[in-house]
Amino acid sequence: MAVPYRRTSKTTKRMRRTHFKLSVNGASVCQHCGALVKAHTVCPKCGYYDGKQVVKK
């Protein structure tokens, strides 16, 4: 089994891990109320989709 020759420093480890981050994919702003909504779904706050009321709230 391989053993590292030198210890990885905190800086090197953290620089490598800067790319391991989460991103919010497919989120958009509701045109009616301004809430953050998952794309292509009815807004849970106001019930609007594509500028039309779909669900009564």
N, CA, C and O atoms as CSV, one atom per row, in Angstrom:
chain,resi,resn,atom,element,x,y,z
A,1,MET,N,N,0.842,-1.180,0.000
A,1,MET,CA,C,0.000,0.000,0.000
A,1,MET,C,C,0.882,1.237,0.000
A,1,MET,O,O,1.890,1.299,0.704
A,2,ALA,N,N,0.487,2.225,-0.803
A,2,ALA,CA,C,1.292,3.431,-0.940
A,2,ALA,C,C,1.126,4.332,0.271
A,2,ALA,O,O,0.040,4.446,0.839
A,3,VAL,N,N,2.223,4.969,0.653
A,3,VAL,CA,C,2.225,5.894,1.780
A,3,VAL,C,C,2.724,7.238,1.257
A,3,VAL,O,O,3.734,7.272,0.554
A,4,PRO,N,N,2.046,8.357,1.577
A,4,PRO,CA,C,2.499,9.662,1.092
A,4,PRO,C,C,3.886,9.996,1.637
A,4,PRO,O,O,4.194,9.728,2.798
A,5,TYR,N,N,4.712,10.582,0.781
A,5,TYR,CA,C,6.062,10.957,1.182
A,5,TYR,C,C,6.014,12.116,2.163
A,5,TYR,O,O,6.747,12.124,3.152
A,6,ARG,N,N,5.158,13.095,1.897
A,6,ARG,CA,C,5.018,14.255,2.774
A,6,ARG,C,C,3.556,14.476,3.113
A,6,ARG,O,O,2.655,14.084,2.373
A,7,ARG,N,N,3.353,15.108,4.241
A,7,ARG,CA,C,1.997,15.443,4.670
A,7,ARG,C,C,1.448,16.574,3.786
A,7,ARG,O,O,2.169,17.513,3.449
A,8,THR,N,N,0.174,16.471,3.418
A,8,THR,CA,C,-0.471,17.526,2.642
A,8,THR,C,C,-0.807,18.679,3.579
A,8,THR,O,O,-1.469,18.492,4.600
A,9,SER,N,N,-0.346,19.866,3.222
A,9,SER,CA,C,-0.576,21.029,4.083
A,9,SER,C,C,-2.048,21.439,4.064
A,9,SER,O,O,-2.801,21.051,3.171
A,10,LYS,N,N,-2.440,22.221,5.053
A,10,LYS,CA,C,-3.827,22.689,5.140
A,10,LYS,C,C,-4.180,23.549,3.933
A,10,LYS,O,O,-5.283,23.451,3.396
A,11,THR,N,N,-3.240,24.393,3.508
A,11,THR,CA,C,-3.503,25.278,2.377
A,11,THR,C,C,-3.716,24.488,1.094
A,11,THR,O,O,-4.652,24.763,0.342
A,12,THR,N,N,-2.866,23.521,0.842
A,12,THR,CA,C,-2.993,22.707,-0.369
A,12,THR,C,C,-4.295,21.926,-0.355
A,12,THR,O,O,-4.982,21.832,-1.372
A,13,LYS,N,N,-4.627,21.374,0.782
A,13,LYS,CA,C,-5.865,20.611,0.909
A,13,LYS,C,C,-7.080,21.495,0.670
A,13,LYS,O,O,-8.021,21.093,-0.014
A,14,ARG,N,N,-7.058,22.695,1.232
A,14,ARG,CA,C,-8.198,23.607,1.096
A,14,ARG,C,C,-8.308,24.169,-0.319
A,14,ARG,O,O,-9.413,24.379,-0.820
A,15,MET,N,N,-7.160,24.412,-0.970
A,15,MET,CA,C,-7.206,24.886,-2.349
A,15,MET,C,C,-7.787,23.819,-3.269
A,15,MET,O,O,-8.518,24.140,-4.206
A,16,ARG,N,N,-7.470,22.564,-3.011
A,16,ARG,CA,C,-8.004,21.469,-3.807
A,16,ARG,C,C,-9.509,21.332,-3.601
A,16,ARG,O,O,-10.242,21.010,-4.536
A,17,ARG,N,N,-9.962,21.577,-2.384
A,17,ARG,CA,C,-11.370,21.387,-2.048
A,17,ARG,C,C,-12.254,22.588,-2.378
A,17,ARG,O,O,-13.461,22.536,-2.139
A,18,THR,N,N,-11.687,23.667,-2.920
A,18,THR,CA,C,-12.516,24.830,-3.250
A,18,THR,C,C,-13.521,24.510,-4.341
A,18,THR,O,O,-14.534,25.200,-4.461
A,19,HIS,N,N,-13.267,23.482,-5.140
A,19,HIS,CA,C,-14.171,23.123,-6.231
A,19,HIS,C,C,-15.267,22.163,-5.776
A,19,HIS,O,O,-16.191,21.898,-6.545
A,20,PHE,N,N,-15.199,21.636,-4.560
A,20,PHE,CA,C,-16.214,20.719,-4.050
A,20,PHE,C,C,-17.308,21.526,-3.375
A,20,PHE,O,O,-17.399,21.553,-2.148
A,21,LYS,N,N,-18.134,22.181,-4.172
A,21,LYS,CA,C,-19.171,23.014,-3.587
A,21,LYS,C,C,-20.512,22.708,-4.246
A,21,LYS,O,O,-20.569,22.209,-5.369
A,22,LEU,N,N,-21.562,23.009,-3.542
A,22,LEU,CA,C,-22.907,22.792,-4.049
A,22,LEU,C,C,-23.379,24.024,-4.793
A,22,LEU,O,O,-22.997,25.147,-4.463
A,23,SER,N,N,-24.205,23.809,-5.791
A,23,SER,CA,C,-24.798,24.929,-6.517
A,23,SER,C,C,-26.289,24.674,-6.655
A,23,SER,O,O,-26.738,23.529,-6.715
A,24,VAL,N,N,-27.043,25.753,-6.704
A,24,VAL,CA,C,-28.484,25.643,-6.848
A,24,VAL,C,C,-28.790,25.580,-8.335
A,24,VAL,O,O,-28.634,26.570,-9.049
A,25,ASN,N,N,-29.221,24.426,-8.797
A,25,ASN,CA,C,-29.545,24.246,-10.204
A,25,ASN,C,C,-31.048,24.296,-10.405
A,25,ASN,O,O,-31.806,23.715,-9.629
A,26,GLY,N,N,-31.474,24.987,-11.441
A,26,GLY,CA,C,-32.881,24.995,-11.797
A,26,GLY,C,C,-33.754,25.846,-10.908
A,26,GLY,O,O,-34.961,25.612,-10.848
A,27,ALA,N,N,-33.203,26.818,-10.217
A,27,ALA,CA,C,-34.017,27.698,-9.375
A,27,ALA,C,C,-34.285,28.994,-10.131
A,27,ALA,O,O,-33.404,29.519,-10.811
A,28,SER,N,N,-35.506,29.503,-10.007
A,28,SER,CA,C,-35.860,30.757,-10.643
A,28,SER,C,C,-36.726,31.564,-9.697
A,28,SER,O,O,-37.164,31.063,-8.662
A,29,VAL,N,N,-36.972,32.815,-10.054
A,29,VAL,CA,C,-37.764,33.718,-9.225
A,29,VAL,C,C,-39.182,33.753,-9.779
A,29,VAL,O,O,-39.380,33.873,-10.989
A,30,CYS,N,N,-40.161,33.650,-8.895
A,30,CYS,CA,C,-41.568,33.726,-9.288
A,30,CYS,C,C,-41.859,35.134,-9.799
A,30,CYS,O,O,-41.495,36.120,-9.158
A,31,GLN,N,N,-42.522,35.227,-10.968
A,31,GLN,CA,C,-42.818,36.537,-11.558
A,31,GLN,C,C,-43.892,37.273,-10.770
A,31,GLN,O,O,-43.950,38.502,-10.807
A,32,HIS,N,N,-44.731,36.548,-10.068
A,32,HIS,CA,C,-45.859,37.170,-9.371
A,32,HIS,C,C,-45.470,37.659,-7.976
A,32,HIS,O,O,-45.708,38.818,-7.637
A,33,CYS,N,N,-44.864,36.769,-7.154
A,33,CYS,CA,C,-44.579,37.143,-5.762
A,33,CYS,C,C,-43.091,37.322,-5.456
A,33,CYS,O,O,-42.742,37.858,-4.404
A,34,GLY,N,N,-42.207,36.880,-6.362
A,34,GLY,CA,C,-40.776,37.067,-6.165
A,34,GLY,C,C,-40.109,35.999,-5.319
A,34,GLY,O,O,-38.949,36.157,-4.936
A,35,ALA,N,N,-40.815,34.911,-5.017
A,35,ALA,CA,C,-40.235,33.833,-4.215
A,35,ALA,C,C,-39.322,32.971,-5.068
A,35,ALA,O,O,-39.499,32.898,-6.284
A,36,LEU,N,N,-38.344,32.317,-4.448
A,36,LEU,CA,C,-37.444,31.409,-5.137
A,36,LEU,C,C,-38.158,30.077,-5.324
A,36,LEU,O,O,-38.558,29.433,-4.354
A,37,VAL,N,N,-38.316,29.667,-6.592
A,37,VAL,CA,C,-39.111,28.487,-6.931
A,37,VAL,C,C,-38.286,27.564,-7.815
A,37,VAL,O,O,-37.473,28.028,-8.614
A,38,LYS,N,N,-38.489,26.271,-7.675
A,38,LYS,CA,C,-37.879,25.304,-8.564
A,38,LYS,C,C,-38.435,25.511,-9.970
A,38,LYS,O,O,-39.627,25.776,-10.128
A,39,ALA,N,N,-37.595,25.395,-10.983
A,39,ALA,CA,C,-38.006,25.689,-12.345
A,39,ALA,C,C,-39.101,24.741,-12.821
A,39,ALA,O,O,-39.110,23.564,-12.461
A,40,HIS,N,N,-40.017,25.256,-13.626
A,40,HIS,CA,C,-41.101,24.497,-14.256
A,40,HIS,C,C,-42.051,23.882,-13.241
A,40,HIS,O,O,-42.582,22.795,-13.472
A,41,THR,N,N,-42.273,24.559,-12.122
A,41,THR,CA,C,-43.242,24.099,-11.128
A,41,THR,C,C,-44.110,25.282,-10.696
A,41,THR,O,O,-43.736,26.443,-10.868
A,42,VAL,N,N,-45.268,24.962,-10.137
A,42,VAL,CA,C,-46.166,25.985,-9.627
A,42,VAL,C,C,-45.567,26.557,-8.349
A,42,VAL,O,O,-45.008,25.824,-7.533
A,43,CYS,N,N,-45.688,27.865,-8.183
A,43,CYS,CA,C,-45.158,28.521,-6.985
A,43,CYS,C,C,-45.961,28.069,-5.770
A,43,CYS,O,O,-47.186,28.194,-5.771
A,44,PRO,N,N,-45.308,27.549,-4.738
A,44,PRO,CA,C,-46.038,27.091,-3.559
A,44,PRO,C,C,-46.601,28.230,-2.709
A,44,PRO,O,O,-47.507,28.009,-1.906
A,45,LYS,N,N,-46.077,29.442,-2.877
A,45,LYS,CA,C,-46.547,30.576,-2.070
A,45,LYS,C,C,-47.815,31.202,-2.639
A,45,LYS,O,O,-48.768,31.467,-1.906
A,46,CYS,N,N,-47.821,31.441,-3.972
A,46,CYS,CA,C,-48.964,32.159,-4.547
A,46,CYS,C,C,-49.809,31.307,-5.494
A,46,CYS,O,O,-50.945,31.681,-5.786
A,47,GLY,N,N,-49.292,30.171,-5.986
A,47,GLY,CA,C,-50.063,29.293,-6.862
A,47,GLY,C,C,-50.044,29.687,-8.323
A,47,GLY,O,O,-50.869,29.203,-9.098
A,48,TYR,N,N,-49.115,30.560,-8.726
A,48,TYR,CA,C,-49.045,30.993,-10.112
A,48,TYR,C,C,-48.002,30.181,-10.877
A,48,TYR,O,O,-47.007,29.734,-10.307
A,49,TYR,N,N,-48.246,29.997,-12.186
A,49,TYR,CA,C,-47.290,29.354,-13.083
A,49,TYR,C,C,-47.407,30.038,-14.439
A,49,TYR,O,O,-48.499,30.116,-15.001
A,50,ASP,N,N,-46.308,30.527,-14.960
A,50,ASP,CA,C,-46.245,31.190,-16.256
A,50,ASP,C,C,-47.196,32.388,-16.327
A,50,ASP,O,O,-47.800,32.640,-17.370
A,51,GLY,N,N,-47.326,33.118,-15.233
A,51,GLY,CA,C,-48.135,34.317,-15.209
A,51,GLY,C,C,-49.628,34.084,-15.037
A,51,GLY,O,O,-50.412,35.033,-15.062
A,52,LYS,N,N,-50.026,32.832,-14.863
A,52,LYS,CA,C,-51.442,32.506,-14.695
A,52,LYS,C,C,-51.653,31.796,-13.363
A,52,LYS,O,O,-50.795,31.037,-12.912
A,53,GLN,N,N,-52.795,32.046,-12.740
A,53,GLN,CA,C,-53.092,31.374,-11.465
A,53,GLN,C,C,-53.575,29.954,-11.763
A,53,GLN,O,O,-54.564,29.757,-12.468
A,54,VAL,N,N,-52.865,28.978,-11.217
A,54,VAL,CA,C,-53.175,27.580,-11.460
A,54,VAL,C,C,-53.841,26.973,-10.237
A,54,VAL,O,O,-54.783,26.189,-10.362
A,55,VAL,N,N,-53.350,27.337,-9.047
A,55,VAL,CA,C,-53.860,26.810,-7.791
A,55,VAL,C,C,-54.331,27.979,-6.954
A,55,VAL,O,O,-53.622,28.975,-6.810
A,56,LYS,N,N,-55.535,27.858,-6.399
A,56,LYS,CA,C,-56.041,28.936,-5.530
A,56,LYS,C,C,-55.398,28.834,-4.157
A,56,LYS,O,O,-55.373,27.762,-3.553
A,57,LYS,N,N,-54.891,29.926,-3.680
A,57,LYS,CA,C,-54.266,29.972,-2.344
A,57,LYS,C,C,-55.000,30.968,-1.491
A,57,LYS,O,O,-54.643,31.168,-0.330
